[in-house]
């Protein structure tokens, strides 16, 4: 199976490589600021999570799923690993896919890298599946992810008010989604909205 490589103007989404492990271990460090906004109530990654990722990184080309369940997000300029996109079954029986995005490297926050990564990922999943919809879940304590969804034309589909008591505050849980036909209408070229 061919490698997956998706390029924008700022980022490259690509298959994981065993050589990514040292960078990923650094990026998963519990002291990194992304832990405060990316589902912090689930806890920071453990050694077991890093080991699980290592297995994913060493998966042979023949074993990689199509579509991919995760890709590395890299700076297009220097190839540096900066984040990850993923998807999982919210409900396989009903064909409900949920996406994820995390820009681990805080030096890349606020520069459009996450927006471009999610745009490329959404377009890839729409083109590689017959999914009717895609969504992502976050919380009101992650304004960056909410802004990414809004910029790309995702619709706030659910808000569970005061659902997350966390870090001395109370936050809403939110879900943003896009239907296949909405995504195709946003950019019929298949590149996704800019």
N, C-alpha and C positions, 0 to 999 in steps of 0.2 A: 504494500500500500504506500502511495506517495506521501511525502511529508506535507503537512498543512502549514502554509505560510500566508498570512493575510497582512497586507501593508497599507497603511494610511500615510499621512504626511508627517506624523510624529511618532507613531508606534508601529511595531511589527508584532503580530500575534503568531506564535509558532509552536510546534510540538516541543515538549520538554526534552531535555538532554541530560544524561548523567552528569555532565560538567556543570549543570545548574545547581547541584546540591549545595556546594559551599556558599554560594550567594544566597540561596534560599534559607539556609540555616541562619545566616546573618539577618536576613529580612524578617524572619519569624521570631527574632529575639523579643522576649516579653517587654523590654523597655521601649520598643518602637512605638511611636504615637498612634499608628493605625489601629492598635488594639483598643483604643478608647472610643472609636466610632464604628468599627466593623463588628457588630454583634458582640460587644464586650461582655454581655451577660452570659455568653456561652463559655467564657474563660479563654485564657491564652493557650496557644498550641503547646502540646506536651511533646516530650521526646517520642512518644508513640505516633503523634501526628506527623512529625518530621520523618519518622521511619516509614510511615504509610506513603508519604509523598515520594520517598526514595524508591519505593517499589514502582510507583507510577512513572518515575523518571527512567527506570531501567526496563520498562515494558518494550518488548521487541516491536518492530514496525508491523509485523503480521498480527500482533495481538491488540493493536490500537483500535478502539471502537470508531465506528463511522455513523454519525458524526462524533467528533471528539467530545469528551465530557469536560475537558479542561485544556487550556493553552496558556503558555507563558506570555506575558506582556513585556515587551522589550522596547527600550528607547531606540528609535529608528536610526538616530545619529551614530551611536557608539555600540549598540547591541546589548547594553547593560540590562539585566533582568530588573524590572521595576514592579511587576504585579502579576496578577492571575485573573483569568476569566473562567467561568465554569457554568455547568447546568446540571440539574438533577431532577428526578421525577418527584414532583409534588404528589402526583397520582398517575402511575403508569396505566392503570385500568381505564382512566378517562383521558389519557394523552395530555396531561397537564405538566408542562415543563417550567421550572423556575431557574432563573439565571443568577449568577453572582459575579461580582467584580470587586477586586481589592487592588488598590495601588499601595503596595507596601512601603515604597520609598517616598517619604514625605517631601523630598526635594522636588517631586513631580506633581504635587498637589496644586490645584488651581490653575494649571497651565493647559487644560484641554486634553491631557493624555487619557484620563479615565473616560471622558465623553467619546473620544475617538475609538478607544478600545471596545466600549459597549456597542457603539455603532457597528464596527466591524463584526463583532461577535453575533449581534442580532441578525445582521444580514447573512452571515454564514449559516446560522441555525435555520433561518427561514428558507434559505436556498437548499439545505441538505436534508430537510425533513418536510413532512406535510402538516406540521403543527398549525393549529388554528390560532394560537396565542402564545405569547411569552410574557413572563413577569419577573419582578424581583421584589424582595421584601427587605425593609430596613426599619429604622426608627427615627423619630423626630430629632434625636441627638446626632444624626448623621446628615447635616445639611448639604454636604458635598454630593452624596449619592442622590439625594432628592433633586438637587440642581441638575445633575447629569440626566436623570430621567425626564425632567421637564424640558431640558434643552433638546432632547431627542424626540419629543412628541409623545412620550409615554403618558398615560392617563392615570391619575390617582384613582384606584379602584376600591381601595379599602383603607379605612382609618379606624383603628381600635384605640379609642381615647383612653389616655392614662393607663395603658396596658403594661408599661415597663417602668417599674420603680428601680432606678439605678443611679449610683454615684451621687447620692444626695438630691436627686431630682426625680420627677415623674415625666415620662415621655409617652408619646403615642407610637404605636406600631403602625406602619404604613406599607401598602402594596401598590406598586406601579406596574401597569401592563400595557401591552400593545397587541392589537389583533393583526393577523397576517395581512389583511386587505388594507389596514391603516398604514402598516409599514411600507407596503408596496406603493401606496398612493403618495407617501411622503417623499419617495424617490423612486420612480419607475425604472431608473437605470440599474437598480439592484445594488447600488453602493450604499444605500441607507442615507438618511438626511445628514446634511453637514452642519 
